[in-house]
Amino acid sequence: MTASRGFLRRAALTVTAGAAALVLTACGGDSDGNSHDMGSMASESGSPKAGSSGKAGAGGHNKADVGFAEEMIQHHRQAVDMAELADSRAASPEVKELATKIKGAQDPEIETMSGWLTAWGEKVPEDMAGMDHDMASGMPGMMSAEDMADLEKASGAAFDEKFLKLMVEHHEGAVEMAETEKAEGKYGPAIDLADDVITAQTAEIEQMNKMLDRS
């Protein structure tokens, strides 16, 4: 009887231990599940979207990358608007050639950055054509509405000089924005594009300053 009671006691202890293990496992599973659900709820209800916060989001980008793309798209669009004026207003073949080069480089970059924003779930800025350019005057190097109107009214040698002076300022602003992206951005392709902007536009600034010295 003693042996039998001992066997029953050991069996009971084994069952109790097994039940306890099941309870702990279930609790652990519920905890993980609840944690996941809470995280999902927080994400849906209040946390910033990837790319709109300071932390890196999906795709390895951060807030600086988003801001760079949004602002540089608008900055490039204005440069393209300025470059398109040269075709019918510039007197110098060199100015026309430079304007064509600027448009040819910046149009594809606008498309590239627009693609990033779309992939990140961000809104691509509206085209500023026909809008008040002062809306984006907070960006370095952006021309005011008055500057753009004056450029549109100019022609010949006067246009060439005004175009070069304004585009130098515009390029300097783009270089400044690109340097900020290199310092604060995370997304590799955006940093590479910033490098390209700095290299290309610094060279064009030097070229335009030489053209101005000769005028």
C-alpha positions in Angstrom: 0.0 0.0 0.0 2.8 2.4 0.9 4.4 1.8 -2.5 1.1 2.2 -4.2 0.4 5.5 -2.4 3.9 6.7 -3.4 3.3 5.9 -7.0 0.0 7.7 -7.0 1.6 10.7 -5.3 4.4 10.9 -7.9 1.8 10.6 -10.7 -0.2 13.4 -9.3 2.9 15.6 -9.0 3.8 14.9 -12.6 0.3 15.8 -13.8 0.4 19.0 -11.7 3.8 20.0 -13.1 2.6 19.3 -16.7 -0.5 21.5 -16.2 1.6 24.3 -14.7 3.9 24.2 -17.8 0.9 24.4 -20.1 -0.5 27.4 -18.2 2.9 29.2 -18.4 3.1 28.4 -22.1 -0.4 29.7 -22.7 0.3 32.9 -20.7 3.6 33.5 -22.6 1.8 33.0 -25.9 -1.0 35.4 -24.9 1.6 37.9 -23.8 3.4 37.8 -27.1 0.1 37.9 -29.0 -1.2 40.9 -27.0 2.1 42.7 -27.4 1.9 42.3 -31.1 -1.7 43.3 -31.3 -1.0 46.4 -29.1 1.9 47.3 -31.4 -0.3 47.0 -34.4 -3.0 49.1 -32.8 -0.5 51.8 -31.9 0.9 51.8 -35.4 -2.5 52.2 -36.9 -3.8 54.8 -34.5 -0.9 57.1 -33.7 2.6 56.2 -34.7 4.2 58.1 -37.6 4.4 56.4 -41.0 7.8 55.0 -42.0 9.8 57.8 -43.5 7.9 60.6 -41.8 9.6 60.2 -38.5 13.2 60.7 -37.5 13.8 57.0 -37.2 14.7 54.8 -40.2 11.6 53.4 -41.8 11.0 50.6 -44.3 13.5 50.6 -47.0 16.2 52.2 -44.8 15.1 55.8 -45.2 14.4 58.5 -42.6 12.8 61.9 -42.2 15.7 63.7 -43.7 15.5 61.6 -46.9 11.8 62.3 -47.2 12.4 66.1 -46.8 15.2 66.0 -49.2 13.2 64.4 -51.9 10.1 66.6 -51.3 12.1 69.8 -51.4 14.6 68.9 -54.1 11.7 67.9 -56.5 10.3 71.5 -56.1 13.8 73.0 -56.4 14.6 71.0 -59.5 11.2 71.9 -61.1 12.0 75.6 -60.8 15.4 75.1 -62.3 13.8 73.3 -65.2 11.3 76.2 -65.6 14.2 78.6 -65.8 16.1 76.4 -68.2 13.1 76.2 -70.6 13.0 80.0 -70.8 16.5 80.0 -72.3 15.4 78.3 -75.5 13.5 81.3 -76.8 15.1 84.1 -74.8 18.8 83.5 -74.6 21.3 85.1 -77.0 24.3 83.0 -76.1 24.6 79.5 -77.6 26.6 78.6 -74.5 23.7 79.7 -72.2 21.3 77.7 -74.3 23.6 74.6 -74.2 23.9 74.9 -70.4 20.1 75.3 -70.0 19.6 72.1 -72.0 22.1 70.3 -69.9 20.4 71.4 -66.7 17.0 70.3 -67.9 18.4 67.0 -69.1 20.0 66.2 -65.8 17.2 67.4 -63.4 14.1 66.0 -65.2 15.2 62.4 -64.6 16.2 63.2 -61.0 12.6 64.5 -60.4 11.2 61.3 -61.6 13.6 59.2 -59.5 12.8 61.2 -56.3 9.0 61.0 -57.1 9.4 57.3 -57.3 11.0 57.1 -53.8 8.2 59.1 -52.3 5.6 56.9 -53.8 7.3 53.8 -52.6 7.6 55.2 -49.1 3.9 56.1 -49.0 4.5 59.8 -49.1 2.8 62.4 -51.3 4.7 63.8 -54.3 4.6 67.6 -54.2 2.3 69.2 -56.6 3.8 70.8 -59.7 4.4 74.5 -59.1 3.9 75.4 -62.7 1.6 78.4 -62.8 1.7 78.7 -59.0 3.3 81.3 -56.8 7.0 80.4 -56.5 7.1 82.2 -53.2 5.3 79.2 -51.7 8.6 77.4 -51.6 10.8 80.4 -50.8 12.0 78.8 -47.6 14.2 76.5 -49.6 17.8 77.9 -50.2 18.3 79.4 -53.6 14.7 79.4 -54.7 13.6 82.3 -56.9 10.8 84.6 -55.8 7.8 85.1 -58.0 9.2 88.5 -58.9 12.5 87.0 -59.9 10.8 84.6 -62.2 8.6 87.3 -63.7 11.7 89.5 -64.4 13.4 86.5 -66.1 10.4 85.8 -68.3 10.4 89.4 -69.5 14.1 89.5 -70.3 15.7 88.6 -73.6 19.0 88.6 -75.4 22.1 89.5 -73.5 20.1 90.8 -70.6 18.4 87.5 -70.2 21.7 85.7 -70.3 23.2 87.7 -67.5 20.1 87.5 -65.4 19.7 83.7 -66.0 23.3 83.0 -65.0 23.2 85.1 -61.9 19.9 83.5 -60.7 21.0 80.0 -61.6 24.2 80.4 -59.7 22.2 81.3 -56.6 19.8 78.4 -57.4 22.6 75.9 -57.7 24.2 77.1 -54.5 21.0 76.4 -52.7 20.7 72.9 -54.2 24.3 72.2 -53.1 23.4 73.3 -49.5 20.4 71.0 -49.5 22.4 68.1 -50.8 25.1 68.6 -48.1 22.3 68.5 -45.5 21.1 65.2 -47.0 24.6 63.7 -46.8 24.9 64.7 -43.2 21.4 63.7 -42.0 20.0 61.2 -44.5 20.1 57.4 -44.4 18.8 56.1 -47.7 21.8 55.1 -49.9 20.4 56.2 -53.3 19.3 59.6 -51.9 22.8 60.2 -50.5 24.3 59.1 -53.8 22.0 61.5 -55.6 23.0 64.3 -53.2 26.7 63.5 -54.1 25.8 63.8 -57.8 24.1 67.2 -57.2 27.1 68.6 -55.3 29.5 67.4 -58.0 27.5 68.5 -61.1 26.2 71.8 -59.8 29.4 72.9 -58.2 31.0 72.5 -61.6 28.2 74.4 -63.3 28.5 77.2 -60.7 32.2 77.6 -61.7 31.3 77.5 -65.4 28.5 80.1 -65.0 30.8 82.4 -62.9 33.4 82.3 -65.7 30.7 83.1 -68.3 29.6 86.1 -66.2 33.2 87.3 -65.9 33.4 87.3 -69.7 30.1 89.1 -70.2 
